Amino acid sequence: MSEQAKVSNWNVPNVLTALRVVMVPVFAWVLLAHAQDPAMRWIATAVFLIAIATDALDGRIARKYNLITDFGKLWDPIADKALTGMAFVGLSILHELPWWITGIILVREWGITALRWVIIKYGVMAANRGGKLKTVMQSVALALFLPGLQFLPAFWGVIAWICMIVAFALTVLTGVDYLREAYRLRRTYLAAHPEEGAHS
C-alpha cells in the first residue's frame, strides 16, 4: 500500500477545508442579514479573510506533511469556489456589484472545474500561474468590496474597482487559456490513441 493510500481523511488540512465549507453560510448570513451595519460588514469581511487564510494554510500543511487525500482533492476547490462565489453573489444581491460580472465569473469558475473532470481521461489540467494570480486578485477585490464601498472613502472605492476589473480580466483570460489547454490535451491524447479518436 502506498504512503498516500495510508493517509487518513481525519487530518488538519481536511479539517480546515471542512471548516471553510461551514463558514460559507455563516459568512452569507453576516453579510446579507446586516448589510447596512458598517460594523457587521467588517465582521463579514473578517470571516471571509479567515476562511481564505485556511485555504492557504491547509494546502501548505498537506504538501509539507504529505497529507494529500481524495477528500481534500475533491472538497478543497469546492470550498474555495463556494466561498468566493457566495461573496460575488452576495455583493450582487446587495446591488454593490453588477450581476453580469458575477455571472461571467461564476460560469467561468464552475465551467472550468467541470471541464477538468470531463477531460481527466485525456490528462490532468494543472493550475497555472495565471490561475493562481486570478485567485489572489479575486480575493483581494472581494475583501475590498465586502466592507461596503458606501461606508468608505472614495479612494478606497477606486482601488477596489481597479482590483475587481483586473480580477475579472484575469478570470476571463485564464478561462480561455484553460479551454486551449483542454483542447491541446485532448488532441495530444487522441494523436497517441487514434483508435479512440475514431469512436469519439
Contacts in CASP RR format, 6 or more apart in sequence:
PFRMAT RR
TARGET T0000
AUTHOR 0000-0000-0000
METHOD contacts of the structure
MODEL  1
MSEQAKVSNWNVPNVLTALRVVMVPVFAWVLLAHAQDPAMRWIATAVFLI
AIATDALDGRIARKYNLITDFGKLWDPIADKALTGMAFVGLSILHELPWW
ITGIILVREWGITALRWVIIKYGVMAANRGGKLKTVMQSVALALFLPGLQ
FLPAFWGVIAWICMIVAFALTVLTGVDYLREAYRLRRTYLAAHPEEGAHS
3 66 0 8 1.000
4 66 0 8 1.000
4 68 0 8 1.000
4 69 0 8 1.000
7 66 0 8 1.000
7 67 0 8 1.000
7 68 0 8 1.000
7 69 0 8 1.000
8 69 0 8 1.000
9 69 0 8 1.000
9 70 0 8 1.000
9 71 0 8 1.000
11 62 0 8 1.000
11 67 0 8 1.000
11 69 0 8 1.000
12 58 0 8 1.000
12 61 0 8 1.000
12 67 0 8 1.000
13 58 0 8 1.000
13 59 0 8 1.000
13 61 0 8 1.000
13 62 0 8 1.000
13 67 0 8 1.000
13 69 0 8 1.000
13 72 0 8 1.000
14 58 0 8 1.000
14 67 0 8 1.000
14 69 0 8 1.000
14 71 0 8 1.000
14 72 0 8 1.000
14 75 0 8 1.000
16 54 0 8 1.000
16 55 0 8 1.000
16 57 0 8 1.000
16 58 0 8 1.000
16 61 0 8 1.000
17 54 0 8 1.000
17 58 0 8 1.000
17 71 0 8 1.000
17 72 0 8 1.000
17 75 0 8 1.000
17 76 0 8 1.000
17 79 0 8 1.000
18 75 0 8 1.000
19 51 0 8 1.000
19 54 0 8 1.000
20 51 0 8 1.000
20 54 0 8 1.000
20 55 0 8 1.000
20 58 0 8 1.000
20 79 0 8 1.000
20 80 0 8 1.000
20 83 0 8 1.000
21 75 0 8 1.000
21 78 0 8 1.000
21 79 0 8 1.000
21 82 0 8 1.000
23 47 0 8 1.000
23 50 0 8 1.000
23 51 0 8 1.000
23 54 0 8 1.000
23 83 0 8 1.000
24 51 0 8 1.000
24 79 0 8 1.000
24 82 0 8 1.000
24 83 0 8 1.000
24 86 0 8 1.000
26 47 0 8 1.000
27 44 0 8 1.000
27 47 0 8 1.000
27 48 0 8 1.000
27 51 0 8 1.000
27 83 0 8 1.000
27 86 0 8 1.000
27 87 0 8 1.000
28 86 0 8 1.000
28 90 0 8 1.000
30 40 0 8 1.000
30 43 0 8 1.000
30 44 0 8 1.000
30 47 0 8 1.000
31 41 0 8 1.000
31 44 0 8 1.000
31 87 0 8 1.000
31 90 0 8 1.000
31 94 0 8 1.000
31 146 0 8 1.000
32 90 0 8 1.000
32 93 0 8 1.000
32 94 0 8 1.000
33 40 0 8 1.000
34 40 0 8 1.000
34 41 0 8 1.000
34 44 0 8 1.000
35 41 0 8 1.000
35 94 0 8 1.000
38 147 0 8 1.000
38 148 0 8 1.000
38 151 0 8 1.000
41 146 0 8 1.000
41 147 0 8 1.000
41 148 0 8 1.000
41 151 0 8 1.000
42 147 0 8 1.000
44 146 0 8 1.000
45 143 0 8 1.000
45 146 0 8 1.000
45 147 0 8 1.000
48 83 0 8 1.000
48 87 0 8 1.000
48 142 0 8 1.000
48 143 0 8 1.000
48 146 0 8 1.000
49 143 0 8 1.000
51 83 0 8 1.000
52 83 0 8 1.000
52 139 0 8 1.000
52 143 0 8 1.000
55 76 0 8 1.000
55 79 0 8 1.000
55 80 0 8 1.000
55 83 0 8 1.000
58 76 0 8 1.000
59 76 0 8 1.000
61 67 0 8 1.000
62 68 0 8 1.000
62 69 0 8 1.000
62 72 0 8 1.000
77 113 0 8 1.000
78 113 0 8 1.000
80 135 0 8 1.000
81 109 0 8 1.000
81 110 0 8 1.000
81 113 0 8 1.000
84 109 0 8 1.000
84 138 0 8 1.000
84 139 0 8 1.000
84 142 0 8 1.000
85 102 0 8 1.000
85 105 0 8 1.000
85 106 0 8 1.000
85 109 0 8 1.000
87 142 0 8 1.000
87 145 0 8 1.000
87 146 0 8 1.000
88 97 0 8 1.000
88 101 0 8 1.000
88 102 0 8 1.000
88 103 0 8 1.000
88 105 0 8 1.000
88 106 0 8 1.000
88 142 0 8 1.000
89 102 0 8 1.000
89 106 0 8 1.000
91 97 0 8 1.000
91 102 0 8 1.000
91 142 0 8 1.000
91 145 0 8 1.000
91 146 0 8 1.000
92 98 0 8 1.000
92 99 0 8 1.000
92 101 0 8 1.000
92 102 0 8 1.000
96 145 0 8 1.000
96 148 0 8 1.000
96 149 0 8 1.000
96 150 0 8 1.000
97 145 0 8 1.000
97 164 0 8 1.000
101 164 0 8 1.000
101 168 0 8 1.000
104 168 0 8 1.000
104 171 0 8 1.000
104 172 0 8 1.000
105 138 0 8 1.000
105 168 0 8 1.000
105 171 0 8 1.000
108 171 0 8 1.000
108 172 0 8 1.000
108 175 0 8 1.000
109 171 0 8 1.000
112 175 0 8 1.000
112 178 0 8 1.000
115 125 0 8 1.000
115 178 0 8 1.000
115 179 0 8 1.000
115 182 0 8 1.000
116 125 0 8 1.000
119 125 0 8 1.000
119 182 0 8 1.000
119 185 0 8 1.000
119 186 0 8 1.000
121 189 0 8 1.000
122 182 0 8 1.000
122 185 0 8 1.000
122 186 0 8 1.000
122 188 0 8 1.000
122 189 0 8 1.000
122 190 0 8 1.000
123 185 0 8 1.000
123 189 0 8 1.000
125 178 0 8 1.000
125 181 0 8 1.000
125 182 0 8 1.000
125 185 0 8 1.000
128 174 0 8 1.000
128 177 0 8 1.000
128 181 0 8 1.000
130 170 0 8 1.000
130 174 0 8 1.000
130 177 0 8 1.000
131 170 0 8 1.000
131 174 0 8 1.000
133 170 0 8 1.000
134 167 0 8 1.000
134 170 0 8 1.000
134 171 0 8 1.000
134 174 0 8 1.000
137 163 0 8 1.000
137 166 0 8 1.000
137 167 0 8 1.000
137 170 0 8 1.000
138 167 0 8 1.000
138 171 0 8 1.000
140 163 0 8 1.000
140 167 0 8 1.000
141 160 0 8 1.000
141 163 0 8 1.000
141 164 0 8 1.000
141 166 0 8 1.000
141 167 0 8 1.000
144 156 0 8 1.000
144 157 0 8 1.000
144 159 0 8 1.000
144 160 0 8 1.000
144 163 0 8 1.000
144 164 0 8 1.000
145 160 0 8 1.000
145 164 0 8 1.000
149 156 0 8 1.000
149 157 0 8 1.000
149 160 0 8 1.000
189 196 0 8 1.000
190 196 0 8 1.000
190 197 0 8 1.000
190 200 0 8 1.000
END
